Amino acid sequence: MYTKGPLEKYLDDAAAKLPAPGGGSVSALAGALGAAMASMVANFTVGKEKYKDVEEEARQILSKSEELRKRLAELTDADVQAYGKVSTAYRMPKSTDEEKAKRSRAIQEACKEALGVPLEATKCCHEILKLSQRLADIGNVNLVSDVGVAAVLAEAALHGAALNVEINLANIKDDNFVGEKGEILEPLLREGPVIKDEVLSKVKEKMKSE
């Protein structure tokens, strides 16, 4: 598991001529970093006299951001494992019609399973964006730039994860399955940039006033 090992190992493998970790795993990791920034801001808000009126809400945000951070860390490793199954399916023999049919079924099943990881990551990143949206209003103003970092990372990670959903969908022949997953992605991709821009606008305004 990469998340239990040194960061240098992960980065080296991500850069190497290896099938994984790839874009899906890296996107989940970026999302986890965005969640970590949201948690840091919440941690520096809780317990401060200046923010006592919003302390309970800040605690709730902290609890949620930590839940998302841990889940995205798990997805960082899960994506590597899921891609391994896709890679294995594509390496199956295809000399006979029977082998071709078996290989095709395996590819379909592996792609369906694999896209579940980045799809969950897109949902998690959307949640981080919404937390950042509120932190921009109530979070410790001394860390307002970190709220912006959380939003930027979460939005980038959302799009990165979505690309990995879409590339798997392109290989799936089940139109109902493809349509269902596309309907889940569409609002997340539409709302993500809007929320990020709103957060950055608030962040920059507060940075000017400090």
N, C-alpha and C positions, 0 to 999 in steps of 0.2 A: 504493500500500500504506500503510494507516494506521499500521502499527507502525514504519514508517521515517520517519514525519512527526511533527509536534508533537502533544503530548497535547491541547492546546487545540483543535486542528482536529477531532480524534476526538470529543471531548466535545461540541463545538458541533454536529457532524453527528448524533451520537447523540440530541441533544435536539431537533433540527430536524424539520420536516415532510418527512422523507426516508424512503424505504423501508428504507434500511440506512445505517449499522450499526444492528442491532436487538438483541433479547434474546439471540440465539445468539452473536453476536459479543461482546457485553458480558459474557456468562457466561464465554466463553473467556478474555477479558482478566482477569476476576476470578480465574479459576483460575491464570493466569500469575502474577498478583500473589501468590497463595497459595504457589505454587512458589518465587517469589523470597524470600519470608519463610523458607521451609524451608531454602533455600540459604544465606541469611544466617546462620541459627543454626548450620548445619553448618560454615560458614566460620569462625565464631568458636569452634568446638569443635576443629577440626583445628589441630594445632600447639601446643596448650596443654598444659603439663605435667600439670595437674590431670586432663586427660581423655586421657592417653596410652594408657590401657588400652582405650579405645573409638575410638581415632583411625582405625583401618582401617575400622571400620564407618561412622564419620562421613564418611569420604572416599567410601565407596560410596553413602551417602545423598546426598551432595553431587552426585556424578556423575549419579545418577538424577533428582534434583530439577532439575538444570540441563537435562537432556534433556527433562523434562516442561515446564519453563518455555518453552523454545524451541519445542516443538511446539504448546503452547497459544497462543503468540504467532502462529504460522503459522495456526492455526485461527481466530484473531481476524479475520484478513483473508480466509481461505477462506470463512468463513460469509457475508461480504458478497457474495462472488462467487457462491456457491451460491444465495443468496436472489435475486440478480439474474436467474438462470435461471428461478426459479419465477415471479417477477413478469412476465417476458417471456411465459411460457407462458399466464398468465392474461389477458394482453392480446391474445392471438391472436383473429382473427375467428371469429365463431360464427353467421353468417347462414344457412348451409346445413347440412344433415345431415353432409355430408362435412367441412366446416370444424369442426363441433362434435366429430366423432369424432377429427379430427386434434388439435384443442385438448385434448381429454380425454386422449389418449395422451401428449401433451407434458407436461401437468400431472402425470400419474402418474410419468413418468420424472424430471421435475424434482424432485418431492417425495421420491422415493426417493433421488436423489442428494444433495439438500439435507440430509436427516436424517443422512447419514453423518458430517457435520462435527460437529454437537452430540453425536452418539452417541460419537464418539471423544473428545470433550471430557469427557463423563461418566466414561469409563474413566480418562482422565488424572487427573481430579480425585479419583477414588477412590484412585488410586495415591498422590497427594499426602497424602491423609488417612492412609494407612497409614505413610507416611514420618513424618508428624507424630506419629503414635502412638508410634513408636520414639524420635523426637527428644525427646519429653516425658520419656523415661526417661534418655537419655544425653546430650542436648544441653547446651551451656553454660547453667547455671542463671541467669546474668545476662540471658539472652535468652529466658527461659521464656515471657514474655508474647507474644513473637513467634511461638512455636510455636502458641499459642492462636489468634493472628491467622491463621496459615497454615491451621489446621484450619477455622476459621469461614468464611474465604473459599472454601476448597476445597469445603466442604459446600454453601454457598450457590450456588457456581458449578455444582456437580453438579446441583442441583435446577433451576437456571435452564436449563442445557443440556438436561436431560431434558424440560422443558416444550416446548422447541423440537423435540425428537424427536417427542413426543406429538402436537403440533399438525399435524405433517406426516403422521404415521401415520393421523390422523383423515380425511385426504383420500385415502388409498390403499385401493384396492379388492381388492388381493391379500391374502387372509386369511392365507396361509402366511407371506408376508413380514412382515405386521403381527405375527403371533404370534411369529415368530422374534426380531424386534427387541424385542418386549415382554419376552421371556424374558431377554434380555441386560440390559435396564433394571432389572427387578424386584429382583434381589439388590443392585445398586448403590444403588438408592434405599432399600432396607431397611437396608443396613449403614452407609451414610453418616452418618446422624444418631447411630447408636450409637457409631461411632468418634469422631465430633466430641465427643460428651458425655463419653466416656472421656478424651479428650485434655484437655478443659477441666477436668475433675475433677482430673487430675494437675497441671495448670498452677496451678490455684488453691491446691492443697495446697502446692506448692513456693513459691508467692508468699507464703504465710502463714509458712513456715518461714525465709524469708530475713530 
